[in-house]
Amino acid sequence: MSVTIVLPTALARHTDGKKSFVSDAKDLPGLLSEFDAKFPALAQNVKDENGKLRRFINVYINDEDIRFLGGDAHQFEDGDEVMLIPSIAGGHCGNRRWLTLPYGDLLS
């Protein structure tokens, strides 16, 4: 049994540029353990200090969120595509600029 792991560029830099690879892992915990041996830099970036998947990493199995498939207990099936996608958060844009209309006096 094998599954294909797909990574975005942000995570592929921790796998020597590999954006996809094949794994024999049967579930998410098994996949995370495999990262320890094959891609330690990736493991460090996707796992927390307890060895669990970091909260900001989303996992999709054939485009379905693993959280709705049973989470860690979900068993991969032969041929599954497993995507790890980091969440993206907004930031601060700095100084705000207000629009000033040329006819502001007319509105008062």
C-alpha positions in Angstrom: 0.0 0.0 0.0 1.3 3.5 -0.8 0.0 7.0 -0.7 1.3 10.1 -2.4 2.3 13.0 -0.2 1.9 16.5 -1.8 3.5 19.6 -0.3 3.4 23.3 -1.2 6.6 25.1 -1.9 6.7 26.5 1.6 7.1 23.0 3.0 9.0 21.4 0.0 12.1 23.5 1.0 12.4 21.1 3.9 12.4 18.0 1.6 15.2 19.1 -0.7 12.7 20.6 -3.1 10.5 17.5 -3.4 6.9 18.6 -3.7 5.6 15.1 -3.8 6.8 11.7 -2.7 5.4 8.2 -2.0 4.9 6.9 1.5 3.9 3.5 3.0 2.3 5.2 6.1 -1.0 3.8 7.1 -2.2 6.9 9.0 -1.2 10.4 10.0 0.8 9.4 13.1 2.7 6.9 10.9 3.4 9.6 8.4 4.7 12.0 11.0 7.0 9.2 12.3 8.2 8.7 8.7 9.1 12.4 8.5 11.4 11.9 11.5 13.5 9.4 9.5 13.3 10.7 5.9 12.9 14.5 6.3 13.9 15.7 9.8 13.7 19.4 8.8 10.1 18.8 7.6 9.3 17.0 10.8 10.6 19.9 12.9 8.3 22.3 11.0 5.1 20.3 11.0 5.3 18.7 14.5 5.0 20.3 17.9 7.1 19.5 20.9 4.8 16.6 21.7 5.2 15.0 18.3 1.7 16.0 17.2 0.8 17.8 14.0 1.0 21.6 14.6 -2.4 23.3 14.7 -1.6 25.5 11.7 -0.9 22.6 9.4 -4.1 21.3 7.5 -4.2 17.8 6.1 -6.4 16.8 3.2 -7.0 13.3 2.0 -8.2 13.3 -1.6 -9.3 17.0 -1.1 -11.2 16.1 2.1 -10.2 17.7 5.4 -8.8 14.9 7.6 -10.6 16.4 10.6 -13.9 15.3 9.1 -12.6 11.8 8.2 -11.7 10.9 11.8 -8.5 12.8 12.3 -5.5 10.7 13.5 -7.6 7.6 13.5 -8.3 7.8 9.8 -6.6 4.9 7.9 -5.1 5.8 4.5 -6.1 3.7 1.5 -3.9 2.6 -1.3 -3.6 5.5 -3.8 -4.7 8.2 -1.5 -3.3 11.7 -2.1 -2.3 13.4 1.2 -1.8 17.1 1.1 -0.2 19.1 4.0 -1.1 22.8 3.7 0.1 25.4 6.2 -2.5 28.0 7.2 -1.9 31.5 6.0 -2.8 34.4 8.3 -3.2 38.1 7.6 -0.8 40.7 8.8 -0.6 44.4 9.7 -0.5 46.8 6.8 1.0 49.7 8.8 -0.4 53.2 8.6 -4.0 53.6 7.6 -4.9 56.1 5.0 -8.2 57.8 4.9 -9.9 58.8 1.7 -10.5 62.6 1.7 -13.1 63.8 -0.8 -12.5 67.1 -2.5 -16.0 68.2 -1.6 -15.9 67.3 2.1 -17.2 70.8 3.1 -20.5 70.0 1.3 -21.2 67.0 3.6 -21.0 68.9 6.9 
